[in-house]
Amino acid sequence: MKRILVTGGAGFIGSHLCERLLNEGNEVVCLDNFFTGSKDNIIHLMDNKRFELIRHDIIEPILLEVDQIYNLASPASPIHYQYNPVKTTKTNVMGTINMLGLAKRVRARILQASTSEVYGDPTEHPQKEDYWGNVNPIGPRSCYDEGKRVAETLMMDYYRQNNVAIRIVRIFNTYGPRMALNDGRVVSNFIVQALKGEDITVYGEGNQTRSFCYVSDLVDGLIRMMNQGTVPDLRTQRSEVVESGLPPAKKESFIGPVNIGNPHEHTILEFAEKIIAMTGSKSRLSFNPLPQDDPKQRQPDITLAKEKLGWSPRVSIDEGLGLTINYFKMKVRG
């Protein structure tokens, strides 16, 4: 049993992660400022004696005793992260510094939930971890894109400078129950519009592509990555060990970054038509201009995840969408 901190734990992905960690017998501290998180997502966990909820913004430091930290705190949809772009940047930069400082003090292992957005509007397809990306540093999406890129930089520097045990995961489009109705991303938008019989909003001509990973698969990837083992750090000299009186330092066997996502690619148009068919909706398609810097292609190369983690997605798009549509039916109909 471990004591595990999940920042952003009342959010869509965070709540599923908290639930899974509790089911595995751990103590879980859920930390959230409820900007985009919701108590509804975690209400079913509140009676669990191994679950603790703290309302806190990671822009401010916090002192806790934990073994592992999953740093998921950040708005993730354009509607939410562009609502207050300065706060989004602070969350990803100052918040990550605070969580790394905590990990350093208590010697916890920390996993950073990064994003496929670090690749920007990619010129390489599919995207591999060694691709440096094509990000507009001054565009309306940059508060999130560059915020996550800096978060990765901070993780690597704390690892190199302070030997903090880190993990970096780049999350691709994820969907499932507990997505917010006003999330603003393609899955929730299309399903809600279809269930209400409204026109489905397609940006551009719908030829841009996305790949969609069901949330349980994503959570499995996060946990596998966090629990990678360690090997001795051969850079540590014996004299340094003797002088410091400390045990030999550890060098992480695999720290990432690693892509976690579903490699099956769909055009937005194909996806809209699938949602209409699965909901039995009479909705029609409505085409709007493509937002600035919206990626035209997004598909993960998950070779590294397969090799290092033994991970690949298991839930099919039809199965996952069926579960997600049923969830939204309850929400839309009250």
C-alpha positions in Angstrom: 0.0 0.0 0.0 1.3 3.5 -0.9 0.1 7.0 0.0 -0.5 8.6 -3.3 -1.3 12.3 -4.2 -3.3 13.0 -7.3 -3.4 16.7 -8.3 -6.5 17.4 -10.4 -8.0 14.4 -8.8 -11.6 15.6 -9.1 -11.2 16.0 -12.9 -12.2 13.6 -15.7 -9.1 11.6 -15.8 -8.0 12.3 -12.2 -11.2 10.8 -10.7 -10.8 7.6 -12.7 -7.2 7.4 -11.5 -8.2 7.9 -7.9 -10.8 5.2 -8.1 -8.3 2.7 -9.7 -5.6 3.5 -7.1 -8.1 3.0 -4.2 -9.3 -0.3 -5.8 -5.7 -1.5 -5.7 -5.5 -0.9 -1.9 -3.7 2.4 -1.8 -4.3 5.6 0.3 -5.2 8.4 -2.1 -5.0 12.2 -1.4 -7.1 14.0 -4.0 -6.1 17.6 -4.4 -8.2 20.0 -6.6 -9.2 23.6 -6.8 -12.4 22.7 -8.7 -11.9 25.1 -11.6 -12.8 22.3 -14.0 -13.0 19.4 -11.5 -16.3 18.4 -10.0 -17.3 16.8 -6.6 -19.8 14.7 -8.6 -16.8 12.9 -10.1 -15.5 11.7 -6.7 -18.7 11.7 -4.5 -18.8 7.9 -4.6 -15.3 7.8 -3.1 -15.9 10.0 -0.2 -17.0 7.2 2.2 -13.8 5.3 1.6 -11.5 5.7 4.7 -8.4 5.6 2.5 -9.6 8.6 0.4 -8.8 12.2 1.4 -10.0 15.3 -0.4 -8.1 18.6 -0.1 -9.3 21.8 -1.8 -6.1 23.5 -2.9 -4.5 25.3 -5.9 -1.1 23.9 -6.7 0.1 27.4 -7.6 0.5 27.6 -3.8 2.9 25.2 -2.1 1.6 22.5 0.1 3.3 20.1 2.6 2.2 16.5 2.5 3.8 13.1 3.2 3.3 10.9 0.2 5.1 8.1 -1.7 3.9 9.0 -5.3 2.6 12.1 -7.0 0.5 12.1 -10.2 0.5 15.7 -11.4 -2.7 16.0 -13.5 -3.8 19.5 -12.4 -4.5 21.7 -15.4 -7.5 22.7 -17.5 -7.2 20.6 -20.6 -9.8 21.8 -23.1 -9.3 25.0 -25.2 -12.5 26.5 -23.8 -11.2 26.1 -20.3 -7.5 26.9 -20.6 -8.1 29.9 -22.8 -10.7 31.3 -20.3 -7.7 32.4 -18.1 -4.5 31.8 -20.0 -2.3 33.4 -17.5 -3.7 31.1 -14.8 -3.2 28.1 -17.1 0.5 29.0 -17.6 0.9 29.4 -13.8 -0.7 26.1 -13.1 1.6 24.3 -15.5 4.8 26.1 -14.5 4.5 27.3 -10.9 2.3 24.3 -10.0 4.8 21.9 -11.4 7.7 23.6 -9.5 5.7 23.2 -6.3 5.0 19.5 -6.9 8.6 18.8 -7.8 9.7 20.6 -4.7 7.4 18.4 -2.7 8.7 15.3 -4.4 12.3 16.4 -3.7 11.6 17.0 0.0 9.7 13.7 0.7 11.6 11.7 -1.9 8.4 10.8 -3.7 8.2 9.6 -7.3 6.3 12.1 -9.5 4.6 11.6 -12.8 3.9 14.6 -15.0 0.7 14.3 -17.1 2.0 16.1 -20.3 0.1 16.2 -23.5 0.2 15.5 -27.2 -0.2 19.3 -27.6 3.6 19.6 -27.0 3.8 18.5 -30.7 1.6 21.4 -31.8 0.4 21.2 -35.4 2.8 18.4 -36.3 4.8 18.1 -39.5 5.7 14.5 -38.5 3.0 11.8 -38.6 2.5 9.7 -36.6 4.2 11.5 -33.7 7.1 9.9 -31.9 8.6 11.0 -28.6 11.8 12.3 -30.2 9.8 14.7 -32.4 10.3 18.3 -31.0 7.0 19.6 -32.3 5.7 22.6 -34.2 4.2 24.9 -31.6 3.2 28.5 -32.0 4.7 30.1 -28.8 2.5 33.3 -29.0 -0.8 31.8 -30.2 -4.1 31.5 -28.2 -3.2 27.8 -27.4 0.3 28.5 -26.3 -0.7 29.0 -22.6 -1.4 25.2 -22.5 1.0 24.0 -25.2 4.1 25.9 -23.9 3.0 25.5 -20.3 3.2 21.7 -20.7 6.5 22.0 -22.6 8.0 24.0 -19.7 6.6 21.4 -17.2 8.5 18.7 -19.1 11.7 20.9 -19.0 11.3 21.4 -15.2 10.8 17.6 -14.7 14.0 16.8 -16.6 16.0 19.5 -14.8 14.9 18.3 -11.3 15.9 14.8 -12.4 19.3 15.9 -13.7 20.1 18.4 -11.0 18.4 16.9 -7.9 18.0 13.2 -8.8 14.2 13.4 -8.3 12.4 10.3 -9.5 10.3 11.5 -12.4 8.0 10.1 -15.1 6.7 11.9 -18.1 3.6 10.8 -20.0 2.2 12.5 -23.1 -1.5 12.0 -23.1 -3.4 11.9 -26.4 -7.2 12.5 -26.9 -9.0 10.7 -24.1 -12.7 10.2 -23.6 -15.2 8.4 -21.4 -17.7 8.9 -18.5 -17.2 12.0 -16.3 -16.2 14.3 -19.1 -17.9 17.7 -18.5 -20.9 18.7 -20.6 -19.2 22.0 -21.4 -15.8 20.4 -22.0 -15.6 21.8 -25.5 -13.7 18.9 -27.0 -14.9 16.9 -29.9 -16.2 13.8 -28.2 -18.3 15.6 -25.6 -19.4 18.2 -28.1 -20.6 15.7 -30.7 -22.4 13.4 -28.2 -24.2 16.2 -26.4 -25.3 17.9 -29.7 -26.4 14.6 -31.1 -28.4 13.7 -28.0 -30.1 17.1 -28.0 -30.8 16.8 -31.8 -28.8 20.0 -32.4 -26.5 20.6 -35.4 -23.1 19.0 -34.9 -20.4 21.6 -35.1 -17.5 20.5 -37.4 -14.6 22.9 -37.7 -12.9 23.2 -41.1 -13.9 20.6 -43.6 -13.6 17.8 -41.1 -10.6 16.3 -42.7 -8.3 16.8 -39.7 -7.6 13.6 -37.8 -7.7 12.5 -34.2 -7.2 9.3 -32.3 -9.3 8.6 -29.2 -8.3 6.5 -26.2 -10.8 5.3 -23.6 -10.1 6.5 -20.1 -9.6 3.1 -18.5 -6.8 2.4 -21.0 -5.2 5.7 -20.3 -5.3 5.2 -16.5 -3.7 1.8 -17.0 -0.9 3.4 -19.0 -0.3 6.0 -16.3 0.0 3.4 -13.5 2.3 1.2 -15.5 4.5 4.2 -16.2 4.6 5.3 -12.6 5.6 1.9 -11.3 8.6 1.3 -13.5 11.6 0.0 -11.5 15.0 1.6 -10.9 18.6 0.5 -11.6 21.7 1.8 -9.8 23.1 5.1 -11.0 26.6 4.3 -12.3 27.5 8.0 -12.4 27.5 8.1 -8.5 31.1 7.8 -7.3 31.9 5.7 -4.3 33.8 8.6 -2.7 30.6 10.7 -2.9 28.6 8.0 -1.2 31.2 7.8 1.6 31.4 11.6 2.1 27.7 12.1 2.2 26.8 9.1 4.2 23.8 8.5 1.9 22.9 5.3 0.1 23.8 5.2 -3.6 21.6 7.3 -5.8 19.2 5.7 -8.2 18.9 6.2 -11.9 15.4 5.6 -13.3 15.3 2.8 -15.8 12.7 4.6 -18.0 11.5 8.1 -17.2 9.9 9.0 -20.6 8.5 10.9 -22.2 6.2 8.2 -23.5 3.1 8.6 -25.7 -0.1 7.1 -24.2 -3.0 7.1 -26.7 -4.9 5.1 -29.2 -3.1 4.9 -32.6 -6.3 4.2 -34.5 -6.9 7.4 -36.5 -10.3 8.9 -37.5 -11.2 12.0 -39.5 -13.5 14.4 -37.6 -16.1 13.9 -40.3 -16.0 10.1 -39.9 -16.2 10.5 -36.1 -19.3 12.8 -36.3 -21.1 10.4 -38.6 -20.3 7.5 -36.2 -21.8 9.5 -33.2 -24.9 10.3 -35.2 -25.4 6.6 -36.1 -24.7 5.3 -32.5 -27.1 7.8 -30.9 -29.8 7.5 -33.6 -29.8 11.2 -33.9 -31.3 13.3 -36.6 -28.6 16.0 -36.2 -27.1 17.5 -39.3 -23.5 18.7 -39.7 -22.7 22.4 -39.4 -19.3 23.6 -40.7 -17.4 26.4 -39.0 -14.0 28.0 -39.6 -11.0 26.0 -38.2 -9.7 27.6 -35.0 -6.1 29.1 -35.1 -3.3 26.6 -34.6 -5.8 23.6 -34.5 -3.7 20.5 -35.3 -4.5 18.9 -38.7 -3.2 15.5 -37.7 -2.8 13.8 -34.4 -1.9 10.2 -34.0 0.5 8.6 -31.5 3.3 6.2 -32.2 3.1 3.9 -29.2 6.0 1.7 -30.0 7.8 2.9 -26.9 4.8 2.2 -24.6 4.5 -1.3 -26.0 8.3 -2.0 -25.5 8.8 -0.4 -22.1 5.4 -0.7 -20.4 3.8 -3.7 -22.2 0.9 -1.3 -22.8 -1.5 -0.9 -25.7 -5.2 0.2 -25.6 -7.8 -2.6 -25.3 -11.1 -0.8 -25.4 -12.5 -0.5 -29.0 -13.9 2.8 -30.2 -17.4 1.3 -30.4 -17.3 -0.1 -26.9 -15.9 3.1 -25.4 -18.3 5.3 -27.2 -21.3 3.2 -26.1 -20.3 3.6 -22.4 -19.7 7.3 -22.9 -23.0 7.9 -24.7 -24.9 6.1 -21.9 -23.2 8.4 -19.4 -24.1 11.6 -21.3 -27.7 10.3 -21.8 -28.1 10.5 -18.0 -26.6 13.9 -17.8 -28.5 15.5 -20.7 -31.8 14.1 -19.6 -31.2 15.0 -16.0 
